[in-house]
Amino acid sequence: MHSTFTTATALAVIARIAAAQTAPGAVGATPDVEQGSGPNGSEEWLNTGVDGDGWAPPFLSQDDVVTISLDDFYANAGTACQQYDGNFQSAASSVGVRAEFLAFIAMQESSCDAGEGGPTPGLLQVACENYPDGSCDNKSVQDNVNAGAQVLKNGLDNAGGNIIQALGEYNGWFTGLTQGYPCSSEGQSNGSPQNLDYLQQVLNGWFQGELVYDHVQDFGTYQCSGSCDNGSLC
């Protein structure tokens, strides 16, 4: 049986977050978004271990993550996502994650374009093996959002409720990831290099209603290019 993120719980979370400028326990958090920090902690903290023995995700619960409200998101950066609000709400209620997370991830992954293609198509860019039948064929928007929500929930469950770890793994991170891995021979053999600025861009960018791709240089200290050219780490 799936757990349910109830209306009462959601209202309590919203009330608590509205009163907070930074996430409880988020080390290095700043009320304003900066290149290497924001309301959900510093990039150095989010990336704990990446520049050493490997990523050891610090803990932050989904209830404590500070975000822009969905209403504000839809009225500004997330206008394209508003038409899918019912899909986000349905999937979130079904598996027990916050609906705004799904909306923000959809904006980051596909700019809320349900027709976005590639090997991981759709709003939430879900790999085909993550659908119940293991196929991307003939999937509705709701199917895609449901599958993405389930991937995120599985990640949360496997990480003991740690949203930082769950988000990282949603985008190809793994515990023990080092800054030398993305452009190593092994890393490159496994596809595109991991974006070492991802957690900063997501938790302190997209989740705050920022259009990160419009000024990506302002989010993160690694300045990942998505390639390993010119000595880039990612």
Sine and cosine of phi, psi and omega as CSV:
sin_phi,cos_phi,sin_psi,cos_psi,sin_omega,cos_omega
0.00,0.00,0.74,-0.67,0.02,-1.00
-0.96,0.28,0.60,-0.80,0.15,-0.99
-0.96,0.28,0.42,-0.91,-0.05,-1.00
-0.88,-0.48,0.79,-0.61,0.07,-1.00
-1.00,0.08,1.00,-0.06,-0.20,-0.98
-0.95,0.32,0.28,-0.96,0.04,-1.00
-0.86,0.50,-0.67,0.74,0.00,-1.00
-0.88,0.47,-0.67,0.74,0.04,-1.00
-0.89,0.45,-0.70,0.71,-0.01,-1.00
-0.87,0.50,-0.68,0.73,-0.01,-1.00
-0.91,0.42,-0.62,0.78,0.02,-1.00
-0.91,0.42,-0.66,0.75,0.02,-1.00
-0.89,0.45,-0.73,0.69,-0.01,-1.00
-0.87,0.50,-0.68,0.73,-0.01,-1.00
-0.90,0.44,-0.67,0.74,-0.02,-1.00
-0.93,0.38,-0.67,0.74,-0.02,-1.00
-0.93,0.37,-0.60,0.80,0.00,-1.00
-0.87,0.49,-0.50,0.86,-0.03,-1.00
-1.00,0.07,-0.17,0.99,-0.07,-1.00
-0.95,-0.31,0.61,-0.79,0.09,-1.00
-0.99,-0.10,-0.45,0.90,0.03,-1.00
-0.72,-0.69,0.43,-0.90,-0.02,-1.00
-0.94,0.34,0.70,-0.71,0.02,-1.00
-0.85,0.53,0.78,-0.63,0.05,-1.00
0.99,0.15,-0.02,1.00,-0.02,-1.00
-0.98,0.18,0.95,-0.30,-0.08,-1.00
-0.93,0.36,0.72,-0.69,0.03,-1.00
0.97,0.24,0.21,0.98,-0.03,-1.00
-0.92,0.39,0.58,-0.82,0.07,-1.00
-0.77,-0.63,0.65,-0.76,-0.01,-1.00
-0.85,0.53,-0.58,0.81,0.03,-1.00
-0.99,-0.13,0.48,-0.88,0.03,-1.00
-0.97,0.23,0.81,-0.59,0.07,-1.00
-0.84,-0.54,0.12,-0.99,-0.08,-1.00
-0.85,0.52,-0.63,0.78,-0.06,-1.00
-0.90,-0.44,0.34,0.94,-0.01,-1.00
-0.26,-0.96,0.01,-1.00,0.01,-1.00
0.11,-0.99,-0.20,-0.98,-0.08,-1.00
-0.87,0.49,-0.37,0.93,-0.05,-1.00
-0.96,-0.28,0.40,0.92,0.09,-1.00
0.93,-0.36,0.20,-0.98,0.03,-1.00
-0.99,0.14,0.41,-0.91,0.06,-1.00
-0.89,0.46,-0.60,0.80,0.04,-1.00
-0.85,0.53,-0.65,0.76,0.02,-1.00
-0.95,0.30,-0.73,0.69,0.00,-1.00
-0.85,0.52,-0.58,0.81,-0.05,-1.00
-0.99,-0.11,0.41,0.91,-0.06,-1.00
-0.71,0.71,0.83,-0.55,0.07,-1.00
1.00,-0.04,-0.27,0.96,-0.06,-1.00
-0.87,0.49,-0.57,0.82,-0.01,-1.00
-1.00,-0.03,0.22,0.97,0.00,-1.00
-0.70,-0.72,-0.89,-0.46,-0.08,-1.00
-0.99,0.17,-0.13,0.99,0.02,-1.00
0.77,-0.64,0.44,-0.90,-0.09,-1.00
-0.85,0.52,0.84,-0.53,0.09,-1.00
-0.85,-0.53,1.00,0.02,-0.18,-0.98
-0.83,0.56,0.81,-0.58,0.14,-0.99
-0.94,0.34,0.26,-0.97,-0.12,-0.99
-0.99,-0.15,0.71,-0.70,0.18,-0.98
-0.54,-0.84,0.80,-0.61,0.00,-1.00
-0.99,0.15,0.39,-0.92,0.01,-1.00
-0.90,0.44,-0.49,0.87,0.01,-1.00
-0.91,0.41,-0.48,0.88,-0.11,-0.99
-1.00,-0.07,-0.13,0.99,-0.01,-1.00
-0.92,0.40,0.75,-0.66,0.04,-1.00
-1.00,0.02,0.78,-0.62,0.00,-1.00
-0.66,-0.75,0.27,-0.96,0.23,-0.97
-0.94,0.35,0.43,-0.90,0.05,-1.00
-0.96,0.28,0.43,-0.90,0.04,-1.00
-0.88,0.48,-0.62,0.78,0.02,-1.00
-0.86,0.51,-0.71,0.70,0.01,-1.00
-0.92,0.38,-0.62,0.79,0.02,-1.00
-0.88,0.47,-0.75,0.66,-0.02,-1.00
-0.92,0.40,-0.48,0.88,-0.02,-1.00
-0.98,0.18,-0.20,0.98,-0.08,-1.00
-0.75,-0.66,-0.96,-0.27,-0.11,-0.99
-0.89,0.46,-0.52,0.86,-0.11,-0.99
-0.99,-0.15,0.47,0.88,-0.02,-1.00
-0.80,0.60,-0.66,0.75,-0.04,-1.00
-0.92,0.39,-0.32,0.95,-0.06,-1.00
-1.00,0.02,-0.31,0.95,-0.15,-0.99
-0.86,0.51,-0.58,0.81,-0.03,-1.00
-0.89,0.45,-0.29,0.96,-0.02,-1.00
-0.97,-0.25,0.20,0.98,-0.05,-1.00
-0.83,0.56,-0.66,0.75,0.02,-1.00
-0.87,0.50,-0.60,0.80,0.04,-1.00
-0.92,0.39,-0.69,0.73,0.02,-1.00
-0.90,0.44,-0.70,0.71,-0.03,-1.00
-0.89,0.45,-0.68,0.74,-0.02,-1.00
-0.89,0.45,-0.75,0.67,-0.03,-1.00
-0.92,0.40,-0.65,0.76,-0.01,-1.00
-0.88,0.47,-0.70,0.72,0.01,-1.00
-0.90,0.43,-0.58,0.82,-0.05,-1.00
-0.93,0.38,-0.67,0.74,-0.11,-0.99
-0.97,-0.25,-0.32,0.95,0.03,-1.00
1.00,-0.08,0.67,0.74,0.15,-0.99
-0.84,-0.55,0.23,-0.97,0.00,-1.00
-0.98,0.20,0.75,-0.66,-0.06,-1.00
-0.87,0.50,-0.58,0.82,-0.02,-1.00
-0.90,0.45,-0.54,0.84,0.05,-1.00
-0.85,0.52,-0.68,0.73,-0.03,-1.00
-0.91,0.41,-0.64,0.76,0.03,-1.00
-0.90,0.43,-0.70,0.71,-0.02,-1.00
-0.92,0.40,-0.66,0.75,0.01,-1.00
-0.90,0.43,-0.64,0.77,0.04,-1.00
-0.88,0.48,-0.64,0.77,0.03,-1.00
-0.91,0.41,-0.66,0.75,-0.01,-1.00
-0.93,0.36,-0.67,0.74,-0.10,-0.99
-0.98,0.22,-0.65,0.76,-0.16,-0.99
-0.69,-0.72,0.11,0.99,-0.14,-0.99
0.83,0.56,0.50,0.86,-0.02,-1.00
0.84,0.55,0.65,0.76,0.10,-0.99
-0.97,-0.25,0.97,-0.26,-0.05,-1.00
-0.90,0.43,-0.31,0.95,0.01,-1.00
-1.00,-0.05,0.10,0.99,0.00,-1.00
-0.86,0.52,0.78,-0.63,-0.09,-1.00
-0.99,-0.13,-0.55,-0.84,-0.03,-1.00
1.00,-0.05,-0.01,-1.00,-0.03,-1.00
-0.93,0.38,-0.33,0.95,0.07,-1.00
-0.81,-0.58,0.98,0.18,-0.18,-0.98
-0.98,0.18,0.16,-0.99,0.14,-0.99
1.00,-0.05,0.01,-1.00,-0.06,-1.00
-0.80,0.60,-0.74,0.68,-0.09,-1.00
-0.98,-0.19,0.17,0.99,0.08,-1.00
0.75,0.66,0.85,0.52,-0.08,-1.00
-1.00,0.01,0.77,-0.64,0.08,-1.00
-0.90,0.44,0.60,-0.80,-0.11,-0.99
-0.84,0.54,-0.58,0.82,-0.04,-1.00
-0.93,0.37,-0.19,0.98,-0.01,-1.00
-1.00,-0.02,0.02,1.00,0.16,-0.99
-0.99,0.10,0.46,-0.89,-0.02,-1.00
-0.81,0.58,-0.55,0.84,-0.01,-1.00
-0.99,-0.15,0.08,1.00,0.05,-1.00
0.95,0.30,0.29,0.96,-0.07,-1.00
-0.72,-0.69,0.55,-0.84,0.07,-1.00
-1.00,-0.01,-0.05,1.00,-0.10,-0.99
-0.94,0.33,0.67,-0.74,0.15,-0.99
0.81,0.58,0.71,0.70,0.00,-1.00
-0.98,-0.19,0.71,-0.70,0.05,-1.00
-0.99,0.16,0.17,-0.99,0.10,-1.00
-0.84,0.54,-0.68,0.73,-0.01,-1.00
-0.90,0.43,-0.61,0.79,0.06,-1.00
-0.85,0.52,-0.70,0.72,-0.03,-1.00
-0.90,0.43,-0.72,0.70,-0.02,-1.00
-0.92,0.39,-0.64,0.77,0.05,-1.00
-0.86,0.51,-0.70,0.72,-0.03,-1.00
-0.91,0.41,-0.68,0.74,0.03,-1.00
-0.90,0.43,-0.66,0.75,0.03,-1.00
-0.89,0.47,-0.63,0.77,0.00,-1.00
-0.93,0.37,-0.62,0.79,0.07,-1.00
-0.87,0.49,-0.71,0.70,0.01,-1.00
-0.90,0.44,-0.68,0.73,0.00,-1.00
-0.91,0.42,-0.66,0.75,0.05,-1.00
-0.87,0.49,-0.66,0.75,0.04,-1.00
-0.89,0.46,-0.67,0.74,0.05,-1.00
-0.88,0.48,-0.72,0.69,-0.02,-1.00
-0.88,0.47,-0.70,0.71,-0.03,-1.00
-0.93,0.38,-0.40,0.92,-0.02,-1.00
-0.99,-0.17,0.23,0.97,0.02,-1.00
0.91,0.42,0.50,0.87,0.02,-1.00
1.00,0.02,0.17,0.99,-0.04,-1.00
-1.00,0.09,0.96,-0.29,-0.04,-1.00
-0.94,0.35,-0.48,0.88,0.03,-1.00
-0.89,0.46,-0.75,0.66,0.02,-1.00
-0.91,0.42,-0.67,0.74,-0.03,-1.00
-0.89,0.46,-0.67,0.74,0.02,-1.00
-0.92,0.39,-0.68,0.74,0.03,-1.00
-0.86,0.51,-0.72,0.69,-0.02,-1.00
-0.93,0.38,-0.49,0.87,0.07,-1.00
-0.87,0.49,-0.48,0.88,-0.06,-1.00
-0.94,-0.34,0.36,0.93,0.13,-0.99
1.00,-0.06,0.10,1.00,0.10,-1.00
-0.98,0.20,0.26,-0.96,0.08,-1.00
-0.48,-0.88,0.46,-0.89,0.04,-1.00
-0.89,0.47,0.70,-0.71,-0.07,-1.00
0.99,-0.10,-0.09,1.00,0.04,-1.00
-0.86,0.51,0.75,-0.66,0.07,-1.00
-0.91,-0.41,0.30,-0.95,-0.02,-1.00
-0.92,0.38,-0.30,0.95,0.04,-1.00
-1.00,0.10,-0.20,0.98,-0.10,-0.99
-0.96,0.29,-0.73,0.68,-0.14,-0.99
-0.79,0.61,-0.62,0.79,-0.05,-1.00
-0.97,-0.25,0.20,0.98,0.12,-0.99
-0.96,0.28,0.24,-0.97,0.01,-1.00
-0.87,0.49,-0.64,0.77,0.04,-1.00
-0.91,0.41,-0.71,0.71,-0.01,-1.00
-0.87,0.50,-0.71,0.71,-0.03,-1.00
-0.93,0.36,-0.46,0.89,0.03,-1.00
-0.95,0.32,-0.26,0.97,-0.02,-1.00
-0.98,-0.19,0.27,0.96,0.07,-1.00
0.94,-0.34,-0.34,-0.94,-0.04,-1.00
-0.87,0.49,0.59,-0.81,-0.01,-1.00
-0.90,0.43,0.59,-0.81,0.09,-1.00
-0.87,0.50,0.64,-0.76,0.06,-1.00
-0.99,0.12,0.96,-0.30,-0.06,-1.00
-0.95,0.31,-0.18,0.98,0.10,-0.99
-1.00,-0.08,0.08,1.00,-0.14,-0.99
-0.84,0.54,-0.75,0.66,-0.08,-1.00
-0.91,0.42,-0.64,0.77,0.07,-1.00
-0.89,0.45,-0.70,0.71,-0.02,-1.00
-0.91,0.42,-0.62,0.79,-0.05,-1.00
-0.98,0.20,-0.86,0.51,-0.13,-0.99
-0.94,0.33,-0.54,0.84,-0.04,-1.00
-0.93,-0.36,0.07,1.00,0.04,-1.00
-0.86,-0.52,-0.98,0.18,-0.02,-1.00
-0.84,0.54,-0.67,0.75,-0.03,-1.00
-0.94,0.35,-0.21,0.98,0.06,-1.00
-0.98,-0.22,0.15,0.99,0.03,-1.00
0.99,0.13,0.33,0.95,0.01,-1.00
-1.00,0.04,0.62,-0.79,0.14,-0.99
-1.00,0.03,0.99,0.11,-0.17,-0.98
-0.85,0.53,-0.65,0.76,-0.07,-1.00
-0.92,0.40,-0.31,0.95,0.02,-1.00
-0.97,0.23,-0.38,0.93,0.04,-1.00
-0.47,-0.88,0.85,0.53,-0.12,-0.99
-0.87,0.49,-0.43,0.90,-0.01,-1.00
-0.90,0.43,-0.27,0.96,-0.02,-1.00
-1.00,0.00,0.00,1.00,-0.08,-1.00
-0.81,-0.59,0.98,-0.20,0.09,-1.00
0.96,-0.29,0.50,-0.86,-0.08,-1.00
-0.99,-0.14,-0.20,0.98,0.00,-1.00
-1.00,0.09,-0.41,0.91,-0.01,-1.00
0.79,0.61,0.80,0.59,-0.02,-1.00
-0.90,0.43,0.65,-0.76,-0.03,-1.00
-0.97,-0.26,-0.14,0.99,-0.05,-1.00
0.99,0.11,0.12,0.99,0.07,-1.00
-0.62,-0.79,0.09,-1.00,-0.01,-1.00
-0.92,-0.38,0.47,0.88,-0.01,-1.00
-0.98,0.19,0.44,-0.90,0.14,-0.99
0.82,0.57,0.58,0.81,0.08,-1.00
0.97,0.23,0.19,0.98,0.01,-1.00
-0.90,0.43,0.61,-0.79,0.06,-1.00
-0.97,0.24,-0.35,0.94,-0.06,-1.00
-0.37,-0.93,0.00,0.00,0.00,0.00
